[in-house]
Amino acid sequence: MGTKTISLADDAYEKLKRHKREGESFSDVVRRLAGDVPLSEYYGALEQDTADELEQIVEDRREERANSHRRRVDDLRDALE
């Protein structure tokens, strides 16, 4: 992997530097801020109650979608009989 030299305005450099974590290179900072972030970075970002509530909402929506699909299939089957 190669490297590139880029120029940054002083204020942009200072902003980037403020986001730099201990042991992180500027390339790591750019990757992280540009969206190349593993999900593990977000572990613990939500309170457990909030995470549980969101998980229940997702599960409920999946079940609703499955039931809706099942009803459509049943309706089609009945229509074809």
N, C-alpha and C positions, 0 to 999 in steps of 0.2 A: 504494500500500500504506500502510495506516495504522499507527499506533503505539498501544501500550497501556502504561500505567504499572502496575507490579506492586510489591507489597511482599514483601521477603524478610527472614527472620530474619538476624541478623548472621552466624551460623555458616554459613547457606546461602549468603549472599553471598560469604563468604571461600572456601568450597569452589568456587563458580562462578568466582571470580576466579583461583584457583590453576590452573584449567583453561584460562584465557584465554591465547591465543598472541599473539605480537607482531603488531600490525596487525589483530587480530580484534576485532570488536564483541561485546558481550554477546549480541546476537541471533545472531551467527555461532556463538558457543559453545553456546548453547541448541540451535540447529539441529544442530550436530555431535554433541552429546551425546545428543540425542533420536533419533538414527538417520538423520538426513538427511545422510548422508555419502557422497560419491562414492567409488567403488572405488579411485580413484587415491590416496586417503588411506592405503590399506593397502599400496601398492607398497613392497617392501623389508621388509615386516614379518616374512617368513619367510627362513630361510637357504635358499640356492639348492638344496641337496641335499634339504631337506624339501619345497620347492615341487615339485621334479622328482618326488619320490616320490608326493606327492599327485596330481600330474597323471597319473602312470602308473596309480595306483589308479582314478581316474575313468575313464581310457581303457579299462582292463581291465573295469570294471563295465559300461560302455556296450557293449563287445563281447559280454560274457556275456549281457546283456539282448537284444541283437540276435540272437544265436545261439538263445536260448531262444524268441524270437518266431518266428524262421525255422522251428524245429522244430515249434512249435504249428501254424503255417500248413501245413507239410508233412503233419503228422498229420491235420489237418482235410481237406486235399485228398485224402489217401489214403482217409480214411473215406468221402468223398463219391464216390469212383470206383467 
